[in-house]
Amino acid sequence: MQYKGFLKSRPNDVMGLGIGTTHVNSRVAAGERLLDEIAGEDVVPVQTSEHEAEVYYGWTSWPFAILRPSLHYVVHPGGSGAYENEIVIGLKTTIKF
């Protein structure tokens, strides 16, 4: 979801929040479990789901350019609990011709 005109002095700026989940196909997870079983140890992390939340602010610096810094929080990166949760900082730039 996003909200345009968050500040009255910046009517073209946008503030947003996104939340999403990605599920890995159960057949992929079954194959990874089988590989671990054959190897006799946890060689491949078994994937299930990844969850992400994003907060961003789209700053319209000029009518033709937008800068959008963002902050993401990822739970179970790659769909596996084998990795620590991540915080990602991003910057998207858009130039309209």
NORPEJO-V183441 format. One record per pair of residues at least 24 apart in sequence whose ideal C-beta (glycine too) atoms are under 10 Angstrom apart, sorted by sequence separation. I is the first residue (numbers start at 1). J is the second residue. D is the distance in Angstrom with one decimal. If there is no record, write none. Layout:
i->I j->J d->D
i->I j->J d->D
This chain:
i->23 j->47 d->9.2
i->24 j->48 d->6.0
i->50 j->74 d->6.6
i->51 j->75 d->4.2
i->52 j->76 d->9.6
i->67 j->91 d->6.9
i->68 j->92 d->4.3
i->22 j->47 d->9.6
i->23 j->48 d->7.4
i->24 j->49 d->6.9
i->50 j->75 d->7.1
i->51 j->76 d->6.5
i->52 j->77 d->9.0
i->67 j->92 d->7.7
i->68 j->93 d->7.5
i->22 j->48 d->10.0
i->23 j->49 d->5.0
i->24 j->50 d->8.0
i->49 j->75 d->8.7
i->50 j->76 d->5.2
i->51 j->77 d->9.8
i->66 j->92 d->8.0
i->67 j->93 d->5.8
i->68 j->94 d->7.3
i->22 j->49 d->6.6
i->23 j->50 d->8.3
i->49 j->76 d->6.4
i->50 j->77 d->6.3
i->66 j->93 d->7.2
i->67 j->94 d->8.2
i->21 j->49 d->5.8
i->22 j->50 d->4.7
i->48 j->76 d->7.3
i->50 j->78 d->6.5
i->51 j->79 d->9.5
i->65 j->93 d->7.2
i->66 j->94 d->4.3
i->21 j->50 d->7.0
i->22 j->51 d->8.1
i->47 j->76 d->8.6
i->50 j->79 d->4.6
i->65 j->94 d->7.0
i->66 j->95 d->8.1
i->20 j->50 d->8.8
i->21 j->51 d->5.1
i->22 j->52 d->7.9
i->49 j->79 d->5.7
i->50 j->80 d->8.3
i->64 j->94 d->9.0
i->65 j->95 d->5.3
i->66 j->96 d->8.1
i->20 j->51 d->7.4
i->21 j->52 d->7.6
i->45 j->76 d->9.8
i->47 j->78 d->6.4
i->48 j->79 d->5.6
i->49 j->80 d->9.4
i->64 j->95 d->6.2
i->65 j->96 d->7.5
i->19 j->51 d->7.9
i->20 j->52 d->5.4
i->47 j->79 d->3.7
i->48 j->80 d->7.2
i->49 j->81 d->9.8
i->61 j->93 d->9.7
i->64 j->96 d->4.8
i->19 j->52 d->7.3
i->20 j->53 d->8.0
i->45 j->78 d->7.2
i->46 j->79 d->8.7
i->47 j->80 d->5.1
i->48 j->81 d->7.8
i->50 j->83 d->9.8
i->62 j->95 d->9.3
i->63 j->96 d->8.0
i->64 j->97 d->7.6
i->18 j->52 d->7.8
i->19 j->53 d->5.0
i->20 j->54 d->8.2
i->45 j->79 d->8.5
i->46 j->80 d->6.6
i->47 j->81 d->9.5
i->51 j->85 d->9.2
i->52 j->86 d->9.2
i->54 j->88 d->8.8
i->56 j->90 d->8.0
i->58 j->92 d->8.3
i->60 j->94 d->9.4
i->62 j->96 d->9.6
i->18 j->53 d->7.1
i->19 j->54 d->7.7
i->45 j->80 d->3.9
i->46 j->81 d->8.6
i->47 j->82 d->9.2
i->56 j->91 d->9.7
i->17 j->53 d->7.5
i->18 j->54 d->4.4
i->44 j->80 d->9.1
i->45 j->81 d->7.7
i->46 j->82 d->8.2
i->52 j->88 d->8.9
i->54 j->90 d->8.4
i->56 j->92 d->7.9
i->58 j->94 d->8.4
i->17 j->54 d->7.0
i->18 j->55 d->8.1
i->45 j->82 d->3.6
i->16 j->54 d->7.7
i->17 j->55 d->5.6
i->18 j->56 d->7.8
i->44 j->82 d->9.2
i->45 j->83 d->7.4
i->16 j->55 d->7.3
i->17 j->56 d->8.0
i->15 j->55 d->8.1
i->16 j->56 d->5.1
i->42 j->82 d->7.9
i->15 j->56 d->7.4
i->16 j->57 d->7.8
i->14 j->56 d->8.0
i->15 j->57 d->5.3
i->16 j->58 d->7.2
i->14 j->57 d->7.3
i->15 j->58 d->7.5
i->13 j->57 d->6.9
i->14 j->58 d->3.9
i->15 j->59 d->9.9
i->13 j->58 d->6.0
i->14 j->59 d->8.6
i->12 j->58 d->8.5
i->13 j->59 d->5.6
i->14 j->60 d->8.0
i->10 j->57 d->9.8
i->12 j->59 d->9.1
i->13 j->60 d->5.6
i->10 j->58 d->9.9
i->12 j->60 d->4.0
i->13 j->61 d->9.6
i->32 j->80 d->8.9
i->10 j->59 d->7.5
i->11 j->60 d->8.8
i->12 j->61 d->9.8
i->10 j->60 d->7.2
i->29 j->79 d->8.5
i->6 j->57 d->8.0
i->12 j->63 d->8.0
i->28 j->79 d->8.9
i->29 j->80 d->9.6
i->6 j->58 d->9.7
i->14 j->66 d->8.3
i->16 j->68 d->8.7
i->18 j->70 d->9.0
i->13 j->66 d->8.8
i->2 j->56 d->8.3
i->4 j->58 d->8.6
i->12 j->66 d->8.5
i->13 j->67 d->10.0
i->14 j->68 d->7.9
i->16 j->70 d->8.6
i->18 j->72 d->8.9
i->19 j->73 d->9.8
i->21 j->75 d->9.2
i->22 j->76 d->9.6
i->24 j->78 d->8.8
i->2 j->57 d->10.0
i->13 j->68 d->9.7
i->21 j->76 d->9.8
i->24 j->79 d->4.5
i->2 j->58 d->7.9
i->4 j->60 d->9.8
i->22 j->78 d->9.6
i->23 j->79 d->7.7
i->24 j->80 d->8.7
i->22 j->79 d->6.7
i->21 j->79 d->9.8
